Amino acid sequence: MRIHTPDTIRPPFANYSHAVEVPPGARLLFASGQLGITRNDEVPDDAGAQAELCFRAIGAILQSAEMDFSNIVRINAFVSAREHLKPYMEARDRFVATPGPASTLMIVSGFAREVFKVEVEVIAAKVD
């Protein structure tokens, strides 16, 4: 993958790249938004713990496609309040290498179930 963060524009605010170029012939994986919930339907109250579960689920999805976190080219993340930004980013940075993939982080009014505070979806690519 080729990272594009031109020095003619402001550097990213955090661990992400302005763009990631996927080479021809790469396999693409589009993962649905993952929520902070365990296999047994347990949802931690803490936004950081929810984000951790999101990334663990993403890791399992990547592994099923014979990929890993280094194959992520785009993250779309959603948190339900400004105070969840930092715990989300701390969790993300434990899983994603530097420089990070292209990324968008949005504050939303809520999710399908009120208990959720974080949702994360990714696009990954791998040249076989």
N, C-alpha and C positions, 0 to 999 in steps of 0.2 A: 504494500500500500504506500502511497505517496502522500505525505502531509503537506498541506498548503496553509502557511501562516505568514503571509507577506510582511516584510518589515516596513512597508509603506502604510500599513494600517495599525490601529491600536492592538497590542498583544492581547490574548485572551485573559479574562479576569481570573480564571482558575485552570484546573488541569483538563483542558480540552483544546482541540485544534479548530481553526476556522473552517477547514475543509479536509476531507480525506478522499483521495482519488483511488478508485478500484480498477485494477488492470483488466484488460480484456481476458475473457475466459475464466474469470473467477466465479466460484459458486456463491450464491447469495442466500442468506438466511434472514428471514423477517420474523422476529419474535413478537408475539402479542405482549401487551402490557402485563407485567408481573406484579402481584400485590404481596404485601408483607403478611403472609399467612402460611402456617405449617401444613403439612400433609394431613394432620389431624384437626384442621380448622381452628387452630389457636392463633390469635392475633395479638402480638404484644402491643402495649399502649405506647411505647417509646418509638418515635419516628426513626431514630437510628437503627433500632432493632428491626423495624419493618423494612428499612432500606437494605439491611444485611440479608434478610430473607429474600427480598427481590433479587439481589445479585446472586445468591446461592441458587435460586430457581433458574436464573439466566445461565449460570454455570452448568447446570444439569442439561439444559436445552442445548447449549453449545457442545457439550461433551457428546450428546446423542447424535450430533452432526459431525463428529470428529473435528471439532474446533475448540478454541479456548478464548479467554478474554482478550488475547492479543489480536484476535480476528474481528473484534467489534470495530465498525467504522462509523457508527452513529448511535447516539443515545438520545432518547426523548424521555425526560423525567418530569414527573408532576408531584407537587407537594400541596397539601391543603392549607398551609399557613407559612408565613415568612419565617417563623422560628424553627421550621423543619428544614430550612435550606442547609444550615451548617451540618446537622447530623446526617443528612442525605449525602452531602459532599464528602464528609469524612468516610462514610461507608463506601461510596464510589471509589475513592482514592485508594482504598485497601485492595480493590479488585482490578482496577484499570491502571495500566502502566503510563508513564510520562514519556512523550506527550500523549495526552488522552485523545480519544476519537472526537469527531465532530459531535457537538452536543447542544441540546436546548433544555433548559430547566424552567418550568413554569409553575406559578402559584395558581391553583384552581379553587373553585368554591367547594368542591367535595367530590366524592366518588360514589359508586352505586350503593355501598354500605358505609354508613357514617363512621364506623370504627377505623376505616383505612385512612392513612395519612400520606402514603407514598405509593406511587406506581411508576414502573420503569419498563420501557420497551427499547429494543435494540435492533440494529441491522448489522449483520456480520458478513464477512466475505473471506473466501479462502481460495488460493490458487493451488490446484492439485497437481 
